[in-house]
Amino acid sequence: MKFGTLVRLKNVDDCVAAFEKVKAMDLESCQLVYKPATYTLESAKIIKAAAEKCSIEISAFFAGFYDDYTAWELKYDFRNAGLNSVAFGAERLKYLLGVLPFLQELGVSDMIIHAGFVPNDPFAPEYTEMICRVKLLADRAKKYGVNILFETGGESPITLLRLIQEVNTGNLFVNLDTGNLIMYGYGNPCEAVMTLGQYVRNVHAKDGVPPTDPYKIGEEKALGEGVVDFKRVFTLLKERGYDRFITIEREIEGEEQKRDIERGFIYLKEILKNI
């Protein structure tokens, strides 16, 4: 397995320095987060050259939305967090479609999205709307050789499996976020691997605890300080043939983030060594 972390790029002029930081932590890959007002082929060329110069493999592109209207909580985000938003869903879908030529130029085949909360009820109108928007995105992505990976968390694993199989475009997969599955309160990463294992193409190694307030997501923790059973998760992944990327995510900033990523890298390598 290849270890990496997330690179959150605000300006293409900073990309060499950003990739050098990843290399300095002895990591070999990253998921790239970059949200300009407009994606250009020129910026893709600059980023690609910088990653190659630093010998960092961009394992996936995490495509967020250009707006900042998501609250990251467990009430209003049901209607507002992603493509499910009545007010912003169409605008966000258009933004994601604009990523595709950029990704083709960048040479990255996997685009991760926060689709938004997916209803468990397959007959809910909101579920039908989600299917239609995902189908449009997946069909367009396929023409560019791009896979769409769902970030796990905002739905039960079986609901996500249903969505993937009902859209059925052949390019829908999963970015397994081990922490989100617990922090949102809808699942556990071990059981999620059993349900979604064949669709996992990238993994966010993240730790956390379950929510205790029905309106707030559970707290994220440094790896090893939450309740994620990484030994069991990695065992289940390996049993299903997973041998791709482990992307360490720590949702804080500064030197503490760097220390936690480095410690997490050591922690996860030791676990893998003993499986």
C-alpha positions as CSV (number, residue, x, y, z in Angstrom):
1,M,0.0,0.0,0.0
2,K,1.1,3.5,-0.7
3,F,0.9,6.1,2.1
4,G,0.1,9.8,1.5
5,T,-1.9,12.7,2.9
6,L,-4.0,15.5,1.6
7,V,-2.5,18.6,-0.2
8,R,-4.8,21.6,0.0
9,L,-3.7,24.0,-2.7
10,K,-4.8,27.6,-2.7
11,N,-2.6,28.8,-5.5
12,V,-0.7,26.9,-8.2
13,D,2.4,29.0,-7.4
14,D,2.6,27.2,-4.1
15,C,2.4,23.6,-5.5
16,V,6.1,22.8,-5.5
17,A,6.4,23.8,-1.8
18,A,3.2,21.8,-1.0
19,F,4.5,18.6,-2.6
20,E,7.9,19.0,-1.0
21,K,6.3,19.0,2.4
22,V,4.7,15.7,1.6
23,K,8.0,14.3,0.4
24,A,9.7,15.5,3.6
25,M,7.3,13.4,5.7
26,D,8.6,10.3,3.7
27,L,5.1,9.9,2.0
28,E,4.8,9.0,-1.6
29,S,1.3,10.1,-2.6
30,C,-1.4,12.7,-2.0
31,Q,-5.0,13.5,-2.6
32,L,-5.1,17.0,-4.1
33,V,-7.7,19.6,-3.0
34,Y,-7.9,22.7,-5.2
35,K,-10.9,24.9,-5.6
36,P,-10.4,27.8,-8.0
37,A,-13.2,29.8,-9.5
38,T,-12.4,28.3,-12.9
39,Y,-10.3,25.3,-13.7
40,T,-7.8,25.7,-16.5
41,L,-5.6,23.3,-18.5
42,E,-2.6,25.5,-17.8
43,S,-2.9,25.1,-14.1
44,A,-3.2,21.3,-14.5
45,K,0.1,21.3,-16.4
46,I,1.8,23.3,-13.7
47,I,0.6,21.1,-10.9
48,K,1.4,17.9,-12.8
49,A,5.0,19.1,-13.4
50,A,5.4,20.1,-9.8
51,A,4.2,16.6,-8.5
52,E,6.5,14.9,-10.9
53,K,9.4,17.0,-9.9
54,C,8.8,16.1,-6.2
55,S,8.1,12.4,-7.1
56,I,4.7,12.6,-5.5
57,E,1.8,10.6,-7.0
58,I,-1.5,12.3,-7.0
59,S,-3.8,9.4,-6.2
60,A,-7.0,11.3,-6.5
61,F,-8.5,14.7,-6.8
62,F,-10.8,15.8,-4.0
63,A,-13.3,18.0,-5.7
64,G,-15.1,20.3,-3.3
65,F,-17.6,23.0,-4.1
66,Y,-16.6,26.6,-4.7
67,D,-19.2,28.0,-2.3
68,D,-18.8,27.7,1.5
69,Y,-22.5,27.1,2.5
70,T,-22.0,23.6,3.9
71,A,-22.2,23.7,7.7
72,W,-20.8,20.2,8.5
73,E,-23.5,19.3,11.0
74,L,-26.3,16.8,11.3
75,K,-29.4,18.8,10.7
76,Y,-29.5,21.5,8.0
77,D,-26.9,19.8,5.9
78,F,-29.4,17.1,5.1
79,R,-30.9,19.7,2.7
80,N,-27.8,21.7,2.0
81,A,-24.5,19.8,2.1
82,G,-24.0,18.6,-1.5
83,L,-25.7,17.9,-4.7
84,N,-28.8,17.4,-2.7
85,S,-29.1,21.2,-2.0
86,V,-32.2,22.7,-3.5
87,A,-30.6,26.1,-3.5
88,F,-27.1,25.2,-4.7
89,G,-27.2,21.7,-6.1
90,A,-27.3,22.7,-9.8
91,E,-24.5,25.2,-9.4
92,R,-22.4,22.6,-7.7
93,L,-23.0,20.0,-10.3
94,K,-21.9,22.5,-13.0
95,Y,-18.7,23.2,-11.0
96,L,-17.9,19.5,-10.8
97,L,-18.4,19.1,-14.5
98,G,-15.9,21.9,-15.0
99,V,-13.3,19.8,-13.2
100,L,-13.2,17.0,-15.8
101,P,-11.1,18.6,-18.6
102,F,-8.7,19.7,-15.8
103,L,-8.4,16.2,-14.5
104,Q,-7.8,14.7,-17.9
105,E,-4.9,17.2,-18.4
106,L,-3.6,16.5,-14.9
107,G,-3.5,12.8,-15.6
108,V,-5.6,11.8,-12.6
109,S,-8.4,9.3,-13.0
110,D,-10.2,9.5,-9.6
111,M,-12.3,12.4,-8.5
112,I,-13.7,12.3,-4.9
113,I,-16.9,14.1,-4.0
114,H,-19.0,14.8,-1.0
115,A,-22.3,14.0,-2.7
116,G,-24.3,15.1,0.3
117,F,-26.6,13.1,2.5
118,V,-28.2,10.1,0.7
119,P,-31.7,9.1,2.0
120,N,-32.0,5.5,3.1
121,D,-35.5,5.4,1.6
122,P,-35.1,4.4,-2.1
123,F,-38.5,5.8,-2.9
124,A,-37.8,9.3,-1.4
125,P,-37.9,12.1,-4.0
126,E,-34.5,13.3,-2.7
127,Y,-33.0,9.9,-3.5
128,T,-34.3,10.1,-7.1
129,E,-32.9,13.5,-7.5
130,M,-29.5,12.4,-6.2
131,I,-29.5,9.4,-8.6
132,C,-30.3,11.8,-11.6
133,R,-27.5,14.2,-10.7
134,V,-24.9,11.5,-10.0
135,K,-25.9,9.7,-13.3
136,L,-25.3,12.9,-15.3
137,L,-21.9,13.5,-13.6
138,A,-20.8,9.9,-13.9
139,D,-21.7,9.7,-17.6
140,R,-19.8,12.9,-18.4
141,A,-16.8,11.7,-16.3
142,K,-16.7,8.5,-18.2
143,K,-16.0,10.3,-21.4
144,Y,-12.9,11.8,-19.8
145,G,-11.7,8.5,-18.3
146,V,-12.6,9.7,-14.8
147,N,-14.0,7.7,-11.9
148,I,-16.2,9.3,-9.3
149,L,-15.5,8.2,-5.7
150,F,-18.0,8.9,-2.9
151,E,-16.6,10.1,0.4
152,T,-18.3,7.9,3.0
153,G,-20.0,9.2,6.0
154,G,-23.3,11.0,5.2
155,E,-25.3,7.8,4.6
156,S,-25.4,4.2,5.7
157,P,-23.0,1.9,3.7
158,I,-25.9,-0.2,2.3
159,T,-27.5,3.0,1.0
160,L,-24.4,4.0,-0.8
161,L,-24.1,0.5,-2.3
162,R,-27.6,0.8,-3.6
163,L,-26.9,4.2,-5.2
164,I,-23.7,2.9,-6.9
165,Q,-25.5,-0.2,-8.3
166,E,-28.6,1.6,-9.4
167,V,-26.7,4.3,-11.3
168,N,-24.6,1.5,-12.8
169,T,-22.2,3.4,-15.0
170,G,-19.2,1.3,-14.1
171,N,-17.1,4.3,-12.9
172,L,-18.6,4.9,-9.4
173,F,-16.4,3.9,-6.5
174,V,-15.7,4.7,-2.8
175,N,-13.2,6.8,-0.9
176,L,-13.5,5.0,2.4
177,D,-13.2,7.5,5.2
178,T,-12.7,5.5,8.4
179,G,-13.3,8.4,10.7
180,N,-16.4,9.9,8.9
181,L,-18.3,6.5,9.1
182,I,-18.1,6.8,12.9
183,M,-18.3,10.6,13.3
184,Y,-21.5,10.9,11.3
185,G,-23.1,8.1,13.3
186,Y,-24.3,6.0,10.3
187,G,-21.8,3.2,10.2
188,N,-18.5,1.6,11.2
189,P,-15.6,1.2,8.8
190,C,-15.2,-2.5,9.5
191,E,-18.8,-3.3,8.5
192,A,-18.5,-0.8,5.6
193,V,-15.6,-2.7,4.1
194,M,-17.8,-5.8,4.2
195,T,-20.5,-4.0,2.3
196,L,-18.5,-1.7,0.0
197,G,-15.1,-3.5,-0.2
198,Q,-15.3,-4.2,-4.0
199,Y,-15.8,-0.5,-4.7
200,V,-13.0,0.9,-2.4
201,R,-10.4,2.7,-4.5
202,N,-8.9,5.0,-1.9
203,V,-8.9,5.3,1.9
204,H,-8.9,8.2,4.3
205,A,-7.1,7.0,7.4
206,K,-8.9,9.2,9.9
207,D,-9.9,8.6,13.5
208,G,-12.7,9.9,15.6
209,V,-15.5,9.2,18.0
210,P,-19.3,8.8,17.5
211,P,-21.6,11.8,17.9
212,T,-23.4,12.3,21.2
213,D,-25.4,15.4,20.1
214,P,-27.9,14.6,17.3
215,Y,-27.1,17.9,15.6
216,K,-23.3,17.7,15.7
217,I,-20.8,15.4,14.0
218,G,-18.5,13.5,16.3
219,E,-15.1,14.8,17.1
220,E,-12.1,13.9,14.9
221,K,-9.0,12.6,16.7
222,A,-5.4,11.9,15.9
223,L,-4.8,8.3,14.7
224,G,-5.0,5.9,17.5
225,E,-6.9,8.3,19.8
226,G,-10.4,7.6,18.5
227,V,-12.4,4.3,18.2
228,V,-11.5,3.2,14.7
229,D,-10.1,-0.4,14.7
230,F,-7.5,0.1,12.1
231,K,-6.1,-3.4,12.5
232,R,-9.5,-4.9,11.7
233,V,-10.1,-2.4,8.8
234,F,-6.8,-3.2,7.2
235,T,-7.2,-6.9,7.6
236,L,-10.6,-6.8,5.9
237,L,-9.3,-4.6,3.1
238,K,-6.3,-7.0,2.5
239,E,-8.7,-10.0,2.5
240,R,-10.6,-8.3,-0.3
241,G,-7.4,-7.6,-2.3
242,Y,-7.0,-3.9,-1.6
243,D,-3.4,-2.8,-2.1
244,R,-3.8,0.9,-3.2
245,F,-3.6,4.1,-1.3
246,I,-3.8,5.0,2.4
247,T,-4.3,8.8,2.7
248,I,-3.8,10.1,6.2
249,E,-6.2,12.9,7.0
250,R,-5.9,15.2,10.0
251,E,-8.4,18.1,10.1
252,I,-6.3,20.6,11.9
253,E,-3.6,23.0,10.7
254,G,0.0,23.9,11.5
255,E,2.8,22.0,13.2
256,E,0.5,19.9,15.2
257,Q,-1.1,18.6,12.0
258,K,2.3,17.7,10.6
259,R,3.3,15.9,13.9
260,D,0.0,14.0,14.0
261,I,0.4,12.9,10.3
262,E,4.0,11.7,10.9
263,R,3.0,9.8,14.1
264,G,0.0,8.4,12.3
265,F,2.2,7.1,9.5
266,I,4.4,5.2,12.0
267,Y,1.3,3.9,13.8
268,L,-0.3,2.6,10.6
269,K,2.9,1.0,9.3
270,E,3.3,-0.9,12.5
271,I,-0.3,-2.2,12.3
272,L,0.2,-3.3,8.7
273,K,3.4,-5.0,9.6
274,N,1.5,-7.2,12.1
275,I,-1.3,-8.3,9.8
